[in-house]
Amino acid sequence: MADETTNGDAADDGNPPQQQVKFNVDDSNVHATYTNFCRVNSTAEELILDIGLNANPATAQEGNVRVDQRVIMNHYTAKRLLAALSMAVQRHEQAFGAIELDVRRRVQAMPPASS
């Protein structure tokens, strides 16, 4: 079991700090999956994330993506997820540098082979 703790700091919107809450998370039956594709849809009541694998993300302009997981949540949970992911990416970029989203800019040309 893993412990998850929510942040009890005051929000930037001037609201009083929230009480810190601790959850015991049972991840004994978790099934991990890798994803490099996410499609987001929403309705007035919920946000839907389709998560899958694009087998050829660098070269394919069109193709099929197999969606393995669909996560449905309310917009309150989506906003908390957004904040948590944003903080995680900011920490990663502080440690390792900016993340380039354009695949073409990340791919470096191979130097010509010498004969």
C-alpha positions as CSV (number, residue, x, y, z in Angstrom):
1,M,0.0,0.0,0.0
2,A,1.1,3.5,-0.8
3,D,0.3,6.7,1.1
4,E,-1.0,9.7,-0.9
5,T,-1.3,13.1,0.8
6,T,-3.1,16.0,-0.6
7,N,-1.5,19.5,-0.3
8,G,-3.1,21.6,2.4
9,D,-1.4,24.9,1.4
10,A,-3.5,28.0,0.8
11,A,-4.6,28.5,-2.8
12,D,-3.6,31.5,-4.8
13,D,-7.2,32.6,-5.0
14,G,-7.3,33.9,-1.4
15,N,-9.2,30.9,0.1
16,P,-8.1,29.7,3.5
17,P,-5.8,26.7,3.6
18,Q,-7.4,23.3,3.4
19,Q,-6.9,20.7,6.0
20,Q,-4.3,18.1,4.9
21,V,-5.9,14.7,4.2
22,K,-4.1,11.4,4.1
23,F,-5.3,8.4,2.1
24,N,-4.1,4.9,2.2
25,V,-4.0,3.8,-1.5
26,D,-4.3,0.1,-2.2
27,D,-2.4,-0.5,-5.4
28,S,-2.0,-4.3,-5.1
29,N,-4.2,-4.9,-8.1
30,V,-3.0,-2.1,-10.4
31,H,-2.2,-2.9,-14.0
32,A,0.4,-0.6,-15.5
33,T,0.2,0.5,-19.1
34,Y,2.4,2.7,-21.2
35,T,0.8,5.5,-23.2
36,N,2.0,8.1,-25.8
37,F,-1.4,9.1,-26.9
38,C,-4.3,10.8,-25.1
39,R,-7.6,12.1,-26.5
40,V,-9.7,14.4,-24.4
41,N,-13.5,14.8,-24.7
42,S,-15.9,16.4,-22.3
43,T,-19.5,16.9,-21.6
44,A,-21.1,19.4,-19.1
45,E,-20.8,16.7,-16.4
46,E,-17.6,14.8,-17.1
47,L,-14.2,14.7,-18.8
48,I,-13.2,11.6,-20.7
49,L,-9.6,10.6,-21.4
50,D,-8.9,7.9,-24.0
51,I,-5.4,6.6,-23.4
52,G,-3.5,4.4,-25.9
53,L,-0.4,3.7,-27.8
54,N,0.6,5.2,-31.1
55,A,3.1,2.6,-32.4
56,N,4.8,5.0,-34.8
57,P,4.5,8.6,-33.4
58,A,7.5,10.1,-35.1
59,T,6.7,9.3,-38.7
60,A,3.0,8.6,-39.1
61,Q,0.9,11.4,-40.3
62,E,-2.2,9.1,-40.2
63,G,-2.8,5.8,-38.7
64,N,-4.6,3.7,-36.1
65,V,-4.2,4.2,-32.4
66,R,-5.4,1.4,-30.1
67,V,-7.1,2.9,-27.1
68,D,-6.5,0.7,-24.1
69,Q,-7.9,2.7,-21.3
70,R,-10.8,5.2,-20.9
71,V,-10.8,7.4,-17.7
72,I,-14.0,9.2,-16.9
73,M,-13.9,11.9,-14.2
74,N,-15.8,15.0,-13.1
75,H,-14.3,18.4,-13.8
76,Y,-13.3,18.9,-10.2
77,T,-11.1,15.8,-10.3
78,A,-9.8,16.9,-13.7
79,K,-8.7,20.2,-12.3
80,R,-6.9,18.5,-9.4
81,L,-5.2,16.2,-11.9
82,L,-4.2,19.1,-14.1
83,A,-2.5,20.8,-11.1
84,A,-0.7,17.6,-10.0
85,L,0.6,16.9,-13.5
86,S,1.6,20.5,-14.0
87,M,3.7,20.4,-10.8
88,A,5.3,17.1,-11.8
89,V,6.3,18.4,-15.2
90,Q,7.7,21.6,-13.7
91,R,9.8,19.6,-11.3
92,H,11.1,17.4,-14.1
93,E,11.9,20.4,-16.3
94,Q,13.8,22.1,-13.4
95,A,15.9,19.0,-13.0
96,F,16.4,17.9,-16.6
97,G,15.6,20.9,-18.8
98,A,12.7,21.9,-21.0
99,I,10.6,19.2,-22.6
100,E,10.3,19.7,-26.4
101,L,6.9,18.6,-27.6
102,D,7.6,18.8,-31.4
103,V,9.0,15.4,-32.3
104,R,10.8,16.8,-35.4
105,R,12.8,19.2,-33.2
106,R,13.8,16.4,-30.9
107,V,15.1,14.1,-33.7
108,Q,18.7,14.9,-34.6
109,A,20.0,14.2,-38.0
110,M,22.6,11.4,-38.3
111,P,26.1,12.7,-39.3
112,P,27.2,11.5,-42.8
113,A,29.1,8.3,-42.6
114,S,32.8,8.7,-43.3
115,S,34.3,6.4,-45.8
